[in-house]
């Protein structure tokens, strides 16, 4: 199987990449990034500008595509910049993969994603989900994790760090849906979706990711 990973430098993306490179059923991993990744025999790493993605590059052709592309409001700086990265970049890349013949697309979204939410972040995630569905993939997998627990981030997210700490402390009292979930489990669930025989749109909420509920 040949796979395409979008956002391979983020916390979830790094786990997607590691699991793909270790998976003997995957013959080639394509991971377009802005900066080079460490080389690997199975890895093809096109260096790209996400504002000007190449439309006719042969490496878009894959069996499955998994997307963990995104940023934070703090890094983006403005709502417009956040929208560009979390919505436009994702949709542009997804559209190109669809045109290249990719039938399976799995997207890392967020707990509470809803285009009508009062939270701008969740609005964007919900809008991305809706727009991805409109592209018409044979299989669209969406995972909606709660707070991500993946170790130290390159950038400081004090608010999220506090939330994860409290979520861990209060874990026995919290419903599974709201507990911090490891990036390893998120990536594993995304791969399970990519490899499954299910068709159409499949949404996996955070409690199922947390418990690694098997797909039916």
URJO-V454400 format. One record per backbone hydrogen bond with DSSP energy under -1.0 kcal/mol. NH is the residue of the N-H (numbers start at 1). CO is the residue of the C=O. E is the energy in kcal/mol with one decimal. If there is no record, write none. Layout:
NH:CO:E ; NH:CO:E
This chain:
3:28:-2.4 ; 4:64:-2.2 ; 5:30:-3.0 ; 6:66:-2.9 ; 10:7:-1.3 ; 14:10:-2.9 ; 15:11:-1.2 ; 16:12:-2.5 ; 17:13:-2.5 ; 18:14:-2.5 ; 19:15:-2.6 ; 20:16:-2.0 ; 21:17:-2.6 ; 22:18:-1.5 ; 26:23:-1.4 ; 27:1:-2.1 ; 28:1:-1.2 ; 29:42:-2.8 ; 30:3:-2.8 ; 31:44:-2.6 ; 33:46:-2.2 ; 43:40:-1.2 ; 44:29:-3.2 ; 48:33:-2.3 ; 52:49:-2.1 ; 60:57:-1.4 ; 61:58:-1.7 ; 63:2:-2.7 ; 64:2:-1.3 ; 65:104:-2.1 ; 66:4:-2.9 ; 67:106:-3.3 ; 68:6:-3.3 ; 76:72:-2.9 ; 77:73:-2.7 ; 82:78:-2.2 ; 83:79:-2.7 ; 84:80:-2.1 ; 85:81:-1.9 ; 86:82:-3.0 ; 87:83:-2.1 ; 88:83:-2.0 ; 89:84:-2.4 ; 91:87:-2.9 ; 92:88:-2.7 ; 93:89:-2.3 ; 94:90:-2.6 ; 95:91:-2.6 ; 96:92:-1.9 ; 97:93:-2.3 ; 98:94:-2.4 ; 99:95:-2.3 ; 100:96:-1.6 ; 101:98:-1.5 ; 102:97:-2.5 ; 105:139:-2.4 ; 106:65:-2.5 ; 107:141:-3.2 ; 108:67:-2.5 ; 109:143:-3.0 ; 111:145:-2.5 ; 113:110:-1.9 ; 114:122:-1.8 ; 117:114:-2.2 ; 123:119:-2.4 ; 124:120:-2.5 ; 125:121:-2.1 ; 126:122:-2.4 ; 127:123:-2.6 ; 128:124:-2.6 ; 129:125:-2.2 ; 130:126:-2.1 ; 131:127:-2.6 ; 132:128:-2.7 ; 133:129:-2.0 ; 134:130:-1.6 ; 136:133:-1.3 ; 139:103:-2.3 ; 140:200:-2.2 ; 141:105:-2.6 ; 142:202:-2.8 ; 143:107:-2.4 ; 144:204:-2.7 ; 149:181:-2.6 ; 161:157:-2.8 ; 162:158:-2.4 ; 163:159:-2.1 ; 164:160:-2.7 ; 165:161:-2.2 ; 166:162:-2.7 ; 167:163:-2.6 ; 168:164:-2.3 ; 169:165:-2.3 ; 170:166:-2.7 ; 173:170:-2.2 ; 174:170:-1.1 ; 178:175:-1.8 ; 179:176:-1.3 ; 181:147:-2.7 ; 183:149:-1.5 ; 186:182:-1.9 ; 187:183:-2.6 ; 188:184:-2.3 ; 189:185:-2.4 ; 190:186:-2.2 ; 191:187:-2.3 ; 192:188:-2.3 ; 193:189:-2.3 ; 194:190:-2.3 ; 195:191:-2.1 ; 196:192:-1.0 ; 200:138:-2.9 ; 202:140:-2.8 ; 204:142:-3.3 ; 209:205:-1.6 ; 210:206:-2.8 ; 211:207:-1.9 ; 213:208:-2.1
